[in-house]
Amino acid sequence: LAERQKAAQPEPVSTGSKRVRVTGNIS
């Protein structure tokens, strides 16, 4: 899980939908 989270952080905030999808576990 940490690896996916780290990969999602570098991505821009504009991809909020994608970020939430990757960090769906936190939601």
Secondary structure, 3 states (H helix, E strand, C coil): CHHHHHHHCCCCHHHHHHHHHHCCCCC
